[in-house]
């Protein structure tokens, strides 16, 4: 007798071209607005706009906010720790991308 295993995945697809207000981002990331403001002041998030009322966040900001929230909750990182961890994760993604393109083009990766 065989068993069937079904896994349900639920999510929301957000494109980078979508721009959210701080209220919308806080709701989508299940994060308080004051924490969003703290992340902006720490450099974790970079909205367009001069003031919190004018801030607009890209779809990429939603992923960063969710990751930042997990880092704070799961690893108990403070704001500077979250900023550092996200910067290192960004750098890792960039290096992986460079390596992938170098391998695809069959050329050696740069040694920067």
C-alpha positions in Angstrom: 0.0 0.0 0.0 1.4 3.4 -0.9 0.8 6.6 1.0 0.2 9.9 -0.6 1.8 12.9 1.1 0.3 16.3 0.1 2.0 19.5 1.1 0.2 22.8 0.9 2.1 26.0 0.3 0.5 29.3 0.8 2.1 32.6 -0.2 1.7 35.9 -1.9 3.6 36.9 -5.1 4.7 40.5 -5.0 6.6 42.0 -7.9 9.4 44.5 -7.4 7.4 47.1 -9.4 4.7 47.1 -6.7 5.1 50.0 -4.3 3.7 49.8 -0.8 3.1 52.4 1.9 4.6 51.8 5.4 1.2 50.7 6.6 0.8 48.2 3.8 4.4 46.9 4.3 3.8 46.5 8.1 0.6 44.6 7.4 2.1 42.3 4.8 5.2 41.6 6.9 3.1 41.2 10.1 5.4 43.8 11.7 4.7 46.9 13.7 5.1 50.3 11.9 7.6 51.5 14.6 9.9 48.6 13.7 9.6 49.4 10.0 10.7 52.9 10.9 13.6 51.6 13.0 14.7 49.4 10.1 14.7 52.4 7.8 16.8 54.5 10.2 19.3 51.5 10.5 19.5 51.1 6.7 17.8 47.7 6.6 15.1 49.1 4.3 15.5 51.9 1.8 12.1 53.4 0.8 11.6 56.1 -1.8 10.2 59.3 -0.4 11.3 62.0 2.0 9.0 61.4 5.0 7.3 58.3 6.5 4.0 59.5 5.0 5.6 59.6 1.6 7.7 56.4 1.9 7.1 53.7 -0.8 8.6 50.3 -0.5 9.3 47.9 -3.3 8.3 44.2 -3.4 11.9 43.4 -2.5 11.4 45.4 0.8 8.7 42.9 1.8 11.1 40.0 1.6 13.8 42.0 3.5 11.3 42.9 6.2 10.2 39.3 6.6 13.8 38.2 6.8 14.6 40.9 9.3 11.7 39.9 11.5 12.8 36.3 11.5 16.4 37.3 12.3 15.2 39.4 15.3 12.8 36.7 16.5 14.6 33.5 15.8 18.2 34.6 16.5 17.4 37.5 18.8 19.5 39.9 16.8 19.4 43.7 17.6 18.9 46.3 14.9 22.6 46.6 13.9 22.9 42.8 13.9 20.0 42.5 11.5 21.5 45.2 9.2 24.8 43.3 9.2 23.2 39.9 8.6 21.1 41.2 5.7 24.1 42.9 4.2 26.1 39.7 4.4 23.2 37.7 2.9 23.0 40.2 0.0 26.7 39.9 -0.6 26.4 36.1 -0.5 23.6 36.2 -3.1 25.7 38.6 -5.3 28.7 36.2 -5.1 26.6 33.2 -5.9 25.1 35.0 -8.9 28.6 36.0 -10.1 29.8 32.4 -9.7 26.7 31.1 -11.6 27.3 33.5 -14.5 31.0 32.7 -14.5 30.2 28.9 -14.6 27.6 29.5 -17.3 30.0 31.4 -19.4 32.8 28.9 -18.6 35.1 31.7 -17.5 37.0 31.9 -14.2 35.3 34.0 -11.4 36.9 37.3 -10.5 39.0 37.5 -7.4 37.7 40.7 -5.8 
